Amino acid sequence: MSPRKKIVNSRHYITAEAAESAGKIALQLAEEIGLMISVAVVDNSGHLLHFTRHDTAQFLTIDIAINKAWTASSFSLSSQTWNDAVQQPSLTPLTQTPRFTPVAGGYPLFHHGELIGAIGISGGSTLQDHSVAESTAQRLGFHQSP
């Protein structure tokens, strides 16, 4: 009898409940520093799982938050990391990829070292967006893997 080959992979992803919690935490953190933001949470395949925003967040922040989360989920890297990377001529063509948003504010979410999704924040400066995303991940215990 030969050993059976594995034909199905098992992937874990953030739950809708945890994604909603992330949205609430991010809105609260942003309010504490006077920001009106949009928040998107995607699963580990980049599909939108939860979205929320402050009533007065600018309308363009909606798509930007979603695309920042998608960017962070796509390669398990923060969108801020991509901002630095695309300065290299060999990676610059990636900026032509639809939805790719190499601007700080997208942050991957990890659980036990496994990517489970990502959060995208838009509405403040790039540093503020990144800080809110990172702080939200830390509050939930979904910080970047080592």
Buried (B, 14 or more C-beta within 10 A) or exposed (E): EEEEEEEEEEEEBBBEEBBBBBBEBBBEBBEEEEBBBBBBBBBBEBEBBBBBBBEEBBEEBBBBBBBBBBBBBBBBBBBBBBBEBBEEEEEEEBEEEEEBBBBBBBBBBBBEEEBBBBBBBBBBEBEBBBBBBBBBBEBBEBBBEE
